[in-house]
């Protein structure tokens, strides 16, 4: 890992981008292309900062994003999902290993269901006519923020995430080990072998 502070800084920027996506989707029912592009373009920097290998790591991330886009483009074609939502989820697939991305999708589905019920009740209570438009970017953002908060960011892209053995730290180098998971994890500096 290039630097723990760089990793956390990039994750913080991603969290801010998710909040902006939720806000613009509530306000305009749109997630801007520039925001989705910025999230996608930030992923390679995150890969570098976490020390993600070209194979299988980066290749798997790009493959996950392509698979996500193909599936969600089908949902967009049948008008089951908005274009901004498709792009946002595809960009997020570049950041998260498959296990965390599946967790994000599960939380997103739950949050989206709750959001749909709440807005549907509000729509009926106010006796509004017309089609109910759900700002699904809110559910995506909530799921993304929950995933960021509940994961051990320092170990997203270690070898275990892609089924390859984790070689561990280089001999003689100190490394950061997180005790527990999520934002409450306690960093412990442990010396490498030979120190």
C-alpha positions as CSV (number, residue, x, y, z in Angstrom):
1,X,0.0,0.0,0.0
2,X,1.5,3.3,-1.1
3,X,0.2,5.3,1.9
4,X,-2.6,4.8,4.3
5,X,-3.4,8.5,4.3
6,X,-3.7,8.6,0.5
7,X,-6.1,5.7,0.6
8,X,-8.3,7.3,3.2
9,X,-8.2,10.6,1.4
10,X,-9.4,9.0,-1.8
11,X,-12.1,7.1,0.1
12,X,-13.1,10.4,1.7
13,X,-13.3,12.0,-1.8
14,X,-15.5,9.1,-2.9
15,X,-17.8,9.6,0.0
16,X,-18.2,13.3,-0.8
17,X,-18.9,12.4,-4.4
18,X,-21.6,10.0,-3.3
19,X,-23.2,12.7,-1.2
20,X,-23.2,15.1,-4.2
21,X,-24.8,12.3,-6.3
22,X,-27.6,11.8,-3.8
23,X,-28.2,15.6,-3.5
24,X,-28.3,16.2,-7.2
25,X,-30.6,13.2,-7.7
26,X,-33.0,14.5,-5.0
27,X,-32.9,18.0,-6.4
28,X,-32.9,17.4,-10.2
29,X,-33.5,13.6,-10.6
30,X,-30.1,13.5,-12.3
31,X,-26.6,12.4,-11.6
32,X,-24.2,14.4,-13.6
33,X,-21.8,12.7,-16.1
34,X,-18.9,14.8,-14.8
35,X,-19.4,13.3,-11.3
36,X,-19.6,9.7,-12.6
37,X,-16.5,10.3,-14.7
38,X,-14.6,11.7,-11.8
39,X,-15.5,8.7,-9.7
40,X,-14.4,6.3,-12.5
41,X,-11.1,8.3,-13.1
42,X,-10.3,8.2,-9.4
43,X,-10.3,4.4,-9.3
44,X,-6.9,3.8,-11.0
45,X,-5.3,6.2,-8.4
46,X,-7.0,4.2,-5.7
47,X,-5.6,1.0,-7.2
48,X,-2.1,2.4,-7.2
49,X,-2.5,3.7,-3.6
50,X,-3.7,0.3,-2.4
51,X,-1.0,-1.6,-4.3
52,X,-3.5,-3.5,-6.5
53,X,-1.7,-5.9,-8.9
54,X,-2.3,-5.7,-12.6
55,X,-3.3,-9.4,-12.6
56,X,-5.7,-10.4,-11.4
57,X,-6.6,-7.3,-9.4
58,X,-7.0,-4.5,-12.0
59,X,-8.2,-6.8,-14.7
60,X,-10.9,-8.2,-12.3
61,X,-12.0,-4.6,-11.4
62,X,-12.4,-3.6,-15.0
63,X,-14.2,-6.9,-15.7
64,X,-16.6,-6.3,-12.8
65,X,-17.3,-2.8,-14.1
66,X,-18.0,-4.1,-17.6
67,X,-20.3,-6.9,-16.3
68,X,-22.1,-4.4,-14.2
69,X,-22.6,-2.0,-17.1
70,X,-23.9,-4.8,-19.4
71,X,-26.5,-6.0,-16.9
72,X,-27.6,-2.5,-15.9
73,X,-27.7,-1.2,-19.5
74,X,-30.3,-4.0,-20.0
75,X,-32.3,-2.6,-17.1
76,X,-31.9,0.9,-18.6
77,X,-33.2,-0.3,-21.9
78,X,-36.4,-1.5,-20.4
79,X,-36.7,1.7,-18.3
80,X,-36.2,-0.1,-15.0
81,X,-33.2,2.1,-14.1
82,X,-31.9,5.6,-15.0
83,X,-28.8,6.3,-17.0
84,X,-27.1,8.2,-14.2
85,X,-27.7,5.3,-11.8
86,X,-26.2,2.8,-14.3
87,X,-23.1,5.0,-14.7
88,X,-22.7,5.6,-11.0
89,X,-22.9,1.8,-10.2
90,X,-20.4,1.1,-13.0
91,X,-18.0,3.6,-11.6
92,X,-18.3,2.2,-8.1
93,X,-17.6,-1.3,-9.5
94,X,-14.2,0.0,-10.4
95,X,-13.5,0.8,-6.7
96,X,-14.8,-2.2,-4.8
97,X,-13.8,-5.9,-4.9
98,X,-16.6,-8.2,-5.9
99,X,-17.5,-9.2,-2.4
100,X,-17.9,-5.6,-1.3
101,X,-19.7,-4.7,-4.5
102,X,-22.2,-7.4,-3.9
103,X,-22.7,-6.1,-0.4
104,X,-23.3,-2.6,-1.8
105,X,-25.9,-4.0,-4.2
106,X,-27.7,-5.8,-1.4
107,X,-27.8,-2.7,0.9
108,X,-28.9,-0.6,-2.2
109,X,-31.8,-3.0,-2.9
110,X,-33.0,-2.7,0.7
111,X,-32.5,1.1,0.9
112,X,-34.2,1.4,-2.5
113,X,-37.2,-0.6,-1.4
114,X,-37.6,1.5,1.8
115,X,-37.2,4.7,-0.3
116,X,-39.8,3.5,-2.8
117,X,-42.4,2.7,0.0
118,X,-41.8,6.0,1.8
119,X,-42.1,8.1,-1.4
120,X,-45.0,6.0,-2.5
121,X,-46.9,6.7,0.7
122,X,-46.0,10.4,0.5
123,X,-47.2,10.4,-3.2
124,X,-50.6,8.8,-2.2
125,X,-51.0,11.0,0.9
126,X,-50.6,14.2,-1.1
127,X,-53.0,12.7,-3.8
128,X,-50.6,13.4,-6.5
129,X,-51.2,12.0,-10.0
130,X,-48.7,10.9,-12.5
131,X,-45.7,8.5,-12.3
132,X,-43.7,8.4,-9.1
133,X,-40.0,9.2,-9.8
134,X,-37.7,7.6,-7.3
135,X,-34.3,9.3,-6.8
136,X,-32.5,5.9,-6.8
137,X,-29.1,7.7,-6.6
138,X,-30.0,8.2,-2.9
139,X,-30.2,4.4,-2.3
140,X,-26.9,3.9,-4.2
141,X,-25.2,6.7,-2.2
142,X,-26.5,5.3,1.1
143,X,-25.3,1.8,0.2
144,X,-22.0,3.1,-0.9
145,X,-21.5,5.1,2.3
146,X,-22.5,2.1,4.4
147,X,-20.1,-0.1,2.5
148,X,-17.2,2.4,2.9
149,X,-18.0,2.8,6.7
150,X,-18.3,-0.9,7.3
151,X,-15.2,-2.2,5.4
152,X,-11.6,-2.3,6.4
153,X,-10.4,0.0,3.6
154,X,-6.8,-0.8,4.2
155,X,-7.4,-4.4,3.0
156,X,-9.9,-4.0,0.2
157,X,-7.5,-5.1,-2.5
158,X,-5.2,-7.5,-0.7
159,X,-4.7,-10.9,-2.3
160,X,-7.6,-12.5,-0.3
161,X,-10.1,-10.3,-2.1
162,X,-9.3,-12.1,-5.4
163,X,-8.6,-15.6,-4.1
164,X,-4.8,-15.4,-4.3
165,X,-2.6,-15.7,-1.2
166,X,-1.6,-12.5,0.5
167,X,2.2,-12.3,0.4
168,X,2.2,-10.0,3.5
169,X,4.6,-7.1,4.0
170,X,8.1,-6.9,2.7
171,X,10.7,-8.1,5.2
172,X,12.1,-5.3,7.3
173,X,9.2,-2.9,6.5
174,X,6.7,-1.7,9.1
175,X,3.1,-2.1,8.1
176,X,-0.3,-1.1,9.5
177,X,-2.6,-3.8,10.8
178,X,-6.2,-2.9,11.6
179,X,-7.7,-4.6,14.6
180,X,-11.4,-4.9,13.9
181,X,-13.3,-3.6,11.0
182,X,-14.8,-0.3,9.8
183,X,-14.1,3.2,11.0
184,X,-13.7,2.1,14.6
185,X,-10.8,-0.1,13.6
186,X,-7.7,0.5,15.7
187,X,-4.5,0.8,13.7
188,X,-1.5,-0.9,15.2
189,X,2.0,-0.3,13.8
190,X,3.8,-3.6,13.7
191,X,7.4,-3.9,12.7
192,X,8.3,-6.1,9.8
193,X,10.7,-9.0,10.0
194,X,14.2,-8.0,10.8
195,X,13.3,-5.0,12.9
